[in-house]
Amino acid sequence: MRITAVKTYLCHCFRTNWVFVKIETDGGLHGWGEATLEYKERTVAAAIHDLEYYLLGSNPGDIEKFRHDCYRDAYWRGGPVLMSALAGVEMALWDIKGKLLGVPVYELLGGKVRDSVPCYVNGWFAPARTPDEFAAKAVAVREHGFLGCKWDPFGRAWQQIGKHELASAMECIRQVSAAVGKDTLLLVEGHGRFDIPTAVTIGRQLEDFEIFWFEEPIPPDDLHGLRDVKNRVRVPIATGERLYNRYEYRQLFELGAADYIQPDVSHAGGLLEMRFLGADAETRHLGFCPHNPSGPVANAATLQLAACVPNFVTLEMMMTDVPFRAEIADEQLVLRNGRMVIPDRPGLGIELNEDALARHPFVPTQLRHYRGDLTNIRPPDACPYYAEERDALKG
């Protein structure tokens, strides 16, 4: 069996544009991958097609050879564009291999250690801006029984934050904590905003709330600075969505700069690279919590990792999404008492509808973080994209 075509699809989904890759073969099998790279979607699609030199006519089963050769031959190694392109193709190749053998990808990565994974939600707050508005939105998190909720309460701050804005952020956390109740985890997002003294000041104030983690408190390209912050606060630190391979993670591990790691399957080289990172984190007793705010194929791939990585702690998921998500993907996701059930269909367990993708073409979007509308990441008609099951005793 040989690869005959590499296709990319850019699909607008309000916050960004999903980037999907389809690998076709002469054996009648195809695989889907996702390389969604916010605000660089057309760039990563071009990078995927640059890899056709390695792919067309090759054996789709030689997954590690593809990843190794493409990384080796990239003179400008690493970075989000190349690694996202590799990731999208690599997961499509795993999808083909799983379909060929008639098994889910997790069976090819060691088999299951769990049947479902606890979830925390992102995007639940849209489009809240004030503490009261966040608290009102947070009630739904408790009612649906999610493990926890994540959000960025820091407005448009960059590097420093004023006393009034910081007080408002802490009031937001206080009100959300009261709204979700003591059993719901609080995950506070920093989006790499702050300088070291500001991150330390915030981290020390967060100690009052028993948060689960403080995520990306400083920009991701200063791991020594992150270690400094971690050593000066008494809240857990999470990071890693903007680290792109094992070499960058090696420095993070050696510095002991985080308590939880968050590589993204769409950016960190794909499933096998993620499996290696999970194993490395396990040897250091660190939790593996992949970044997962993107589209249906990335979610499907991350679920395969959730099945087989022993130290996988919690799955990030968006609480709602664009209403046409169900038209483009046959996900068949089930959320049972706040836990996502691991699907067992062959490959990644998902198919996309190319006609539906074409109905939602690329639309340029821009970063919202520092212009005041960060929380506007879901359209007014956003809806769940999964089925919910609740035990009678819990529901």
C-alpha positions, -999 to 999 in steps of 0.1 A, spaced: 0 0 0 13 34 -10 3 70 -3 -13 86 -33 -26 120 -21 -22 146 7 -51 169 11 -57 198 35 -89 215 46 -93 248 65 -126 251 83 -137 283 100 -149 276 135 -155 311 150 -124 313 173 -100 301 147 -98 278 117 -94 241 120 -67 226 99 -73 190 88 -51 167 67 -63 137 48 -38 110 36 -51 88 8 -37 54 -4 -40 31 -33 -53 4 -9 -86 23 -5 -78 34 31 -74 70 42 -65 87 74 -74 120 91 -51 142 111 -54 177 126 -27 205 126 -48 234 138 -23 262 145 -42 293 155 -36 324 133 -11 305 111 -35 281 95 -26 288 59 11 286 68 8 252 84 -13 239 55 15 249 31 40 232 53 20 200 52 21 201 14 59 206 15 60 172 31 45 155 0 81 149 -12 84 123 16 49 110 15 37 104 -21 46 69 -31 57 59 4 44 32 27 19 48 52 29 22 78 65 36 81 53 62 106 85 66 126 106 68 95 85 96 82 87 116 115 124 110 119 134 118 83 113 149 80 127 163 113 162 154 104 160 170 70 145 202 83 176 225 85 154 249 105 143 224 130 115 224 154 90 253 159 53 254 157 48 252 119 70 223 111 60 203 142 23 210 136 26 198 100 44 167 112 18 161 139 -12 163 115 4 139 90 16 115 117 -18 111 133 -33 105 99 -8 77 93 -17 61 127 -54 64 116 -46 44 85 -26 18 104 -54 13 129 -80 9 102 -58 -16 83 -55 -37 114 -90 -31 126 -81 -18 160 -81 16 178 -48 34 178 -44 30 216 -40 -8 210 -9 0 189 5 22 217 3 -3 245 -34 -9 251 -59 7 275 -52 15 312 -87 32 315 -121 32 298 -129 69 304 -110 100 315 -121 129 338 -127 162 320 -123 199 328 -139 224 306 -127 255 288 -149 280 270 -177 277 295 -174 314 303 -181 329 268 -186 359 266 -184 369 303 -163 399 313 -172 408 349 -169 386 380 -207 384 383 -210 372 347 -183 346 351 -200 333 383 -234 330 365 -218 310 337 -199 288 362 -232 274 376 -235 252 345 -201 236 352 -213 224 385 -246 212 371 -230 191 344 -206 175 369 -173 184 352 -141 177 372 -131 213 369 -131 246 349 -104 267 334 -104 303 325 -82 335 322 -95 362 346 -68 388 338 -85 408 311 -61 424 286 -30 425 310 5 421 295 36 418 317 22 437 346 -13 441 360 -27 471 379 -40 468 415 -76 473 404 -74 448 376 -57 422 399 -84 428 426 -111 422 400 -94 390 388 -92 376 424 -128 386 429 -137 367 397 -119 336 411 -137 339 445 -171 342 428 -165 313 404 -152 292 433 -184 298 452 -206 291 422 -190 257 413 -187 244 448 -159 228 467 -157 196 446 -149 214 413 -113 221 405 -102 256 396 -76 259 368 -64 295 363 -49 303 329 -22 329 325 -16 326 287 21 334 292 12 370 301 33 381 330 68 390 340 84 371 368 76 395 398 40 399 386 35 361 382 49 356 417 25 382 431 -4 366 414 7 331 423 9 340 460 -26 355 459 -39 323 442 -28 303 473 -60 315 490 -82 295 466 -67 260 465 -65 261 428 -55 230 409 -29 248 388 -17 282 375 -11 277 338 16 295 318 23 323 342 51 337 321 60 336 284 68 301 273 103 308 260 118 314 295 119 280 312 145 293 337 121 321 347 93 296 350 114 276 374 120 308 394 82 314 396 75 277 406 101 279 434 85 311 448 49 302 449 29 274 466 5 266 438 11 239 412 24 251 378 13 238 345 28 245 311 38 231 277 13 238 250 39 260 233 68 235 236 70 214 204 92 184 208 112 161 232 142 184 230 124 214 244 107 192 270 141 178 281 150 213 293 117 217 311 122 183 328 158 190 338 149 224 353 119 209 373 99 240 361 64 225 362 41 201 380 19 192 351 29 191 314 5 201 286 19 192 252 -6 194 223 -10 165 199 -15 189 170 18 207 177 42 184 195 50 160 166 20 137 169 9 106 189 42 88 193 60 119 204 33 126 229 35 90 241 72 94 247 66 127 266 41 110 288 65 82 296 93 107 304 69 127 327 59 94 344 95 87 354 95 121 371 61 117 388 46 145 367 10 146 355 3 144 318 -25 168 308 -25 175 271 -36 209 258 -68 201 239 -89 231 228 -90 224 191 -111 204 167 -126 169 165 -96 150 151 -72 164 177 -98 155 204 -100 120 190 -63 116 189 -59 129 225 -85 104 236 -63 76 222 -35 89 245 -59 92 274 -66 55 270 -30 43 271 -9 68 291 -9 58 328 -1 93 342 -28 110 321 -46 131 347 -74 151 331 -87 159 296 -92 195 285 -124 199 264 -145 228 252 -179 229 269 -196 239 236 -187 244 200 -201 256 167 -234 239 159 -221 225 126 -194 204 143 -218 175 142 -221 179 104 -184 177 97 -175 149 121 -191 117 133 -175 118 167 -201 99 187 -186 112 220 -202 102 253 -197 121 285 -206 100 315 -206 117 349 -180 142 338 -158 116 322 -152 112 284 -156 76 274 -128 63 252 -142 52 218 -131 18 204 -136 22 167 -106 14 145 -79 40 139 -87 74 156 -124 65 154 -135 95 135 -145 105 99 -149 139 84 -175 151 58 -156 169 31 -187 186 17 -195 200 51 -160 213 55 -163 232 22 -194 250 35 -173 267 62 -143 281 44 -113 299 59 -119 333 75 -89 353 89 -90 357 127 -67 375 151 -54 370 186 -79 383 212 -58 381 244 -47 417 247 -75 436 230 -102 431 256 -124 404 240 -105 373 250 -137 356 263 -156 360 230 -145 325 218 -179 309 212 -207 320 189 -242 327 204 -255 295 190 -227 273 204 -240 239 217 -227 206 231 -211 182 206 -213 151 229 -240 131 245 -243 133 283 -251 103 306 -257 108 343 -262 82 370 -295 86 388 -278 89 421 -255 117 408 -279 135 386 
